[in-house]
Amino acid sequence: MLKPSPVSTQKIVLTGAMALLFAVTVAAFQTGGARQAFAVLIGGFAGISLYHASFGFTAAWRRIVTEKRGAGLRAQFLLILLTSLFSFPLMAWGAKFGWPVGGFVFPFGVAAALGAFMFGIGMQLGGGCGSGTLFTVGGGSTRMVVTLAAFVLGSVLATAHLHLWNRLPSLPAYSLVENFGPPAAFAITALILGLIGAITIFIERRAHGSIALPLKTVSYLRGPWSVVFGALMLAIAGVLTFLVVGRPWGITSAFALWGAKIFQAAGVPVDTWPYWSWQPNALNNSVFHDTTSVMDFGVILGAMLAAALAGRFAPVWHLSRRDVLTALAGGLLMGYGARLAYGCNIGAYLGGLVSGSLHGWLWLLFGFAGSLVGTRLRLGLGMR
């Protein structure tokens, strides 16, 4: 049999991704109804957006340190502000109009600070954050498959100890939306992000004499997209998540569930762990009952579809020893850290800030500190 040509391979991947996305949507509908099916499609839309815009949090945090380029960070801030413009009023007033919406507003303490710091290190070693891991796996990265497997393992291991970590001191949950109202909360968020954005512009101009303009969108169907357009599309995905799911977008709680189900199938009594004894239905129900899981499936398949449309689905099967070891270390650190810190860059950082929660700002602080350490480790290991 002749080896398929690159064009034929992309067509096969495209057809397979569409078929799998349809199958997952049907399975989600059968277990959770229309809401669950829409969640899959929102995830698929997010996966396409992440891939076409190469919208990553990891590289953006690293580039401001190593290259003194801040376009990626400013695109993140645009995403946060666009989403908050809708999420803050929805959380405050949605219930009055029959559309109740909740945010991610959590306490933040020693365990969460350590978890965010661990996650920051891990995402630089692993080569991707929560969303980055999913969309690069969908795009055909074999190294990120290793990272994802370790991410899942680290996540479930953390659930064995989370009740102990939660005994450590923490600050109470604090919501800007509840304390100041949506307009003032948005103004405070915009002011802080604007200040940080201005600092990145100063750093970039000082290092290079000018600001690098974002690449323009080449094709809306095949990509690549500009990071600004990517931020707009991801903001739409985030607002749709609020409207359909009733909460911000999250990713990593599903990894813990997948790991727990694997452990349970292997005979490990995870149902006796406090984390899972508080939510027994999660282990007993199909994974398609879990909204975060079906959205994650959608992200992977959406990215796979986008990669095939772009003609860039081309897995590299040879991995060096360094690639494997750093992927394992990064995934374990991210998985364990995410459970301690209420999530990853999406659930804790993005989800926290678009909820007006203080914990999102603190996650950013400790996560970026960990990213600095992880970046130095990458450089020491000869990784770009």
Sequence and secondary structure as in RCSB ss.txt:
>XXXX:A:sequence
MLKPSPVSTQKIVLTGAMALLFAVTVAAFQTGGARQAFAVLIGGFAGISLYHASFGFTAAWRRIVTEKRGAGLRA
QFLLILLTSLFSFPLMAWGAKFGWPVGGFVFPFGVAAALGAFMFGIGMQLGGGCGSGTLFTVGGGSTRMVVTLAA
FVLGSVLATAHLHLWNRLPSLPAYSLVENFGPPAAFAITALILGLIGAITIFIERRAHGSIALPLKTVSYLRGPW
SVVFGALMLAIAGVLTFLVVGRPWGITSAFALWGAKIFQAAGVPVDTWPYWSWQPNALNNSVFHDTTSVMDFGVI
LGAMLAAALAGRFAPVWHLSRRDVLTALAGGLLMGYGARLAYGCNIGAYLGGLVSGSLHGWLWLLFGFAGSLVGT
RLRLGLGMR
>XXXX:A:secstr
     HHHHHHHHHHHHHHHHHHHHHHHHHHHHHHHHHHHHHHHHHHHHHHHTT  SHHHHHHHHHT   HHHHH
HHHHHHHHHHHHHHHHHHGGGGT         EEHHHHHHHHHHHHHHHHHT  HHHHHHHHHTT HHHHHHHHH
HHHHHHHHHTTHHHHTTS EE   BHHHHH HHHHHHHHHHHHHHHHHHHHHHHHHHHSS         TTT   
 HHHHHHHHHHHHHHHHHHHSS    THHHHHHHHHHHHHTT  GGGSHHHHT HHHHHS GGG HHHHHHHHHH
HHHHHHHHHHT         HHHHHHHHHHHHHHHHHHHHTTSSIIIIIIHHHTTTBHHHHHHHHHHHHHHHHHH
HHHHHTT  
